[in-house]
Amino acid sequence: MSTVVSVVTPSGKGGKDVELPAEFFGVKVNIPLIHQVVVAQQAAARQGSHATKTRGAVRGGGRKPYRQKGTGRARQGSVRAPQYAGGGTVHGPVPRSYVQRTPKKMKAAALRAALSDRTSHGRVSVVSAFVAGEQPSTSAAIAVLRAAVGETGARLSRSVLVVANADDELTRKSLRNAVGVCVLATGQLNTYDVLVNDHIVFTQAALSEFTGEAPAEDAPAKAKPAATEAAVTEDAPAKAKAAAKDKADTEHTSAAEDKPAAEDKLAPRRTRAARASAGGDKPEEDQQ
């Protein structure tokens, strides 16, 4: 079942309602799946550059410290052995990659489950915009953010994740210095950031981009090309028929123009044959 939330405007008041699709914000929460995806995400963030030196990599220790026999002590071959201070490390960490392969469908399912968990607790909000003008304003954006999450104090008591479009520089600049606020683009939204923040606030444009639904303002613009395409499809048979007719007329005209030329070539032969049958001049072959 879809969830309906009220869109907060830059004036701080509630605007029209928007529906959160159930396929993104109303699925069953799979905690083991979320845990697996978050662990893989944190493991992939590790550099894996840790390293230690073995007794062969430590500088020095090339000389035997004392003779093999006769001292009463245990035999030693180098002062860089692991049992010496300053010696090498045995079975120490080596540089490696901690990346775990996680299928894309598992990542998407974990993100939907995390968003559904926040939605079920009433911690997902939508705003039309954070700033009314064209200039960034942190104070105005914070005021809208407090109205969206229901905070009454001057500061945010809980961390908030703001999701905006990648090209929304106005929102990013307005909230980049705000304490307790994390701003992400729609394509950067992930399970860990959803869980580590208490509230999730979408801009209306970012919500439409994330769910794959076009904004209401773009609906008529997209319907017009569809109507034009339908008209072109309907005119296609008529245009094809007219083109075929023109081609047939051209071929007929070409054939009519070629016929007199062929008759002109046969005219001298017919004249000589007619003279021979009338008893007049004989053809050149008979005179020879």
C-alpha positions in Angstrom: 0.0 0.0 0.0 1.4 3.4 -1.0 2.1 6.1 1.6 1.0 9.7 1.0 3.0 12.5 2.5 2.6 16.3 2.3 5.1 18.3 0.3 6.7 21.1 2.3 7.2 24.4 0.4 10.0 27.0 1.0 7.5 29.0 3.0 7.5 26.2 5.6 3.8 25.3 5.0 2.5 22.0 3.7 1.6 21.9 0.0 0.0 19.3 -2.2 0.3 15.6 -1.3 2.6 13.2 -3.0 2.5 9.4 -3.1 5.4 7.2 -2.1 5.2 4.1 -4.3 4.9 0.9 -2.4 7.5 -0.9 -4.6 10.1 1.4 -3.2 8.8 2.5 0.2 6.4 -0.3 1.3 8.3 -3.6 0.9 9.1 -6.1 3.6 12.2 -5.3 5.6 14.8 -8.0 5.2 17.3 -7.5 8.1 19.8 -10.2 7.1 20.0 -8.8 3.6 20.5 -5.3 4.8 23.3 -6.5 7.1 25.1 -8.3 4.3 24.9 -5.3 2.0 26.1 -2.9 4.7 29.0 -5.1 5.7 30.1 -5.4 2.0 29.8 -1.6 1.6 32.0 -1.0 4.7 34.5 -3.6 3.6 34.8 -2.0 0.2 35.6 1.3 1.8 38.7 -0.2 3.4 42.0 0.8 1.8 43.7 -2.6 2.6 47.2 -0.9 2.5 48.3 -2.5 5.8 51.7 -4.2 5.7 54.5 -5.4 8.0 58.2 -6.4 7.5 59.4 -9.9 7.8 62.9 -10.7 9.1 64.1 -10.5 5.5 62.7 -7.0 5.0 64.0 -5.4 8.2 67.3 -3.5 7.8 70.4 -4.9 9.5 71.0 -8.3 11.1 73.2 -9.7 8.4 75.9 -10.9 10.8 75.6 -13.8 13.1 75.5 -12.3 16.7 77.9 -14.9 18.2 79.4 -18.2 17.4 77.4 -21.3 17.0 78.9 -23.4 19.9 80.7 -22.9 23.1 78.7 -20.0 24.6 76.1 -22.0 26.5 73.4 -19.9 24.9 70.9 -20.9 22.2 72.1 -20.7 18.7 71.1 -17.5 16.8 71.6 -16.5 13.2 70.4 -12.9 13.2 69.4 -10.2 15.6 66.4 -9.4 13.3 64.7 -12.7 14.1 61.1 -12.4 15.4 62.1 -13.1 19.0 64.4 -10.0 19.1 63.2 -6.5 19.7 63.3 -4.7 16.4 63.1 -8.0 14.5 60.7 -9.0 11.8 57.0 -9.8 12.2 55.7 -13.3 11.7 52.5 -13.8 9.8 51.8 -10.1 9.7 49.1 -8.4 7.6 49.9 -7.9 3.9 48.2 -5.5 1.4 44.9 -6.9 0.2 41.5 -6.0 -1.1 38.5 -6.4 1.1 35.9 -6.0 -1.7 33.0 -8.4 -1.5 31.0 -9.1 -4.7 27.4 -8.1 -4.1 24.8 -8.6 -6.9 23.0 -5.4 -8.0 19.6 -6.9 -7.2 20.7 -7.5 -3.6 21.8 -3.9 -3.3 18.6 -2.5 -4.8 16.5 -4.8 -2.5 18.4 -3.7 0.6 18.0 0.0 -0.3 14.2 -0.5 -0.8 14.0 -2.3 2.6 15.9 0.5 4.4 13.7 3.1 2.8 10.6 1.1 3.8 11.8 0.9 7.4 12.2 4.7 7.5 8.8 5.2 5.9 7.1 2.9 8.3 8.3 5.1 11.2 7.3 8.3 9.5 10.8 9.5 8.8 10.6 10.1 5.0 9.6 13.6 3.9 9.4 15.5 0.6 10.0 19.2 -0.1 9.4 21.2 -3.2 12.5 23.3 -2.8 14.8 24.5 0.0 15.3 28.0 -1.2 12.7 30.2 -3.0 15.2 32.5 -4.8 18.2 31.8 -7.0 20.9 32.5 -4.3 22.0 29.8 -1.8 20.8 30.4 1.8 21.7 28.1 4.6 19.3 29.7 7.1 16.4 29.4 4.8 17.2 25.8 3.9 17.6 24.9 7.6 14.2 26.4 8.3 12.6 24.3 5.6 14.4 21.2 6.8 13.2 21.7 10.4 9.6 22.0 9.1 10.0 18.9 7.1 11.4 16.7 9.9 9.2 18.3 12.6 12.0 19.9 14.6 11.0 22.9 16.8 14.5 23.9 18.1 17.0 26.1 16.5 19.3 23.2 15.6 18.6 19.7 14.3 18.7 17.1 17.1 19.0 14.2 14.7 21.0 13.6 11.6 19.2 14.2 8.3 19.9 12.8 4.8 18.9 15.1 2.0 18.5 13.6 -1.5 18.6 16.0 -4.4 19.3 15.9 -8.1 22.9 15.9 -9.2 22.6 19.3 -10.9 20.8 20.9 -8.0 23.7 23.2 -7.0 21.3 25.5 -5.0 20.4 22.8 -2.5 23.9 21.5 -2.3 25.5 24.9 -1.6 22.8 25.8 0.9 23.2 22.7 3.0 26.9 21.7 2.6 27.9 23.5 5.8 24.9 22.5 7.9 25.7 20.5 11.0 24.1 17.0 11.0 23.0 17.2 7.3 24.3 14.9 4.6 23.5 15.8 1.0 23.5 13.1 -1.7 22.6 12.9 -5.3 19.9 10.5 -6.4 22.5 8.2 -8.0 24.5 8.1 -4.8 21.7 7.0 -2.5 22.8 3.8 -0.7 21.7 1.5 2.2 24.4 2.6 4.7 23.6 6.3 4.5 19.9 5.7 4.8 20.4 3.7 8.0 23.0 6.0 9.6 20.7 9.0 9.3 17.5 9.3 11.3 15.4 11.2 8.7 15.4 11.1 4.9 14.2 14.2 3.0 13.7 14.1 -0.8 13.3 17.0 -3.1 10.3 16.6 -5.3 12.4 16.4 -8.4 14.8 13.8 -6.8 11.8 11.6 -5.8 10.5 11.6 -9.4 14.0 10.7 -10.7 14.5 8.0 -8.1 11.1 6.3 -8.7 11.3 6.8 -12.5 8.1 8.9 -12.7 8.0 12.1 -14.7 7.0 15.3 -12.9 3.4 16.5 -13.5 4.6 19.5 -15.5 6.3 17.4 -18.1 3.3 15.2 -18.8 1.7 17.4 -21.5 5.1 18.0 -23.2 5.6 14.2 -23.5 2.1 13.6 -24.8 2.5 16.0 -27.7 5.3 14.0 -29.4 3.3 10.8 -28.9 0.4 12.4 -30.8 2.7 13.6 -33.6 4.2 10.1 -33.9 0.7 8.6 -34.2 -0.2 11.0 -37.0 3.0 10.1 -38.8 2.2 6.4 -38.5 -1.3 7.0 -39.9 0.1 8.9 -42.9 2.7 6.3 -43.7 0.5 4.0 -45.8 -0.7 6.9 -47.9 2.8 8.2 -48.5 4.0 4.7 -49.5 1.1 4.4 -51.9 1.9 7.7 -53.5 5.6 6.9 -53.9 4.7 3.6 -55.6 2.4 5.4 -58.0 5.1 7.9 -58.9 7.6 5.1 -59.5 5.2 3.3 -61.8 4.6 6.5 -63.8 8.3 7.2 -64.2 8.9 3.7 -65.5 6.0 4.0 -68.0 7.4 7.3 -69.3 10.9 5.9 -69.7 9.5 2.9 -71.7 7.5 5.3 -74.0 10.6 7.4 -74.7 12.8 4.3 -75.5 10.2 2.9 -78.0 10.5 5.5 -80.8 14.3 5.3 -80.6 14.1 1.6 -81.3 11.8 2.2 -84.3 14.1 4.8 -85.7 17.0 2.3 -85.8 14.8 -0.2 -87.8 13.6 2.4 -90.3 16.5 2.1 -92.8 16.3 -1.7 -92.9 12.5 -1.5 -93.7 13.1 1.0 -96.5 15.7 -1.1 -98.3 13.4 -4.2 -98.0 10.5 -2.3 -99.4 12.5 -1.2 -102.5 13.8 -4.7 -103.2 10.3 -6.1 -103.2 9.0 -3.4 -105.6 11.8 -4.1 -108.2 13.6 -0.9 -107.6 17.1 -0.6 -106.2 18.5 -3.9 -104.9 20.1 -4.1 -101.6 23.8 -3.7 -101.5 24.3 -7.5 -100.9 22.5 -8.4 -104.1 24.5 -5.9 -106.3 27.7 -7.4 -105.1 
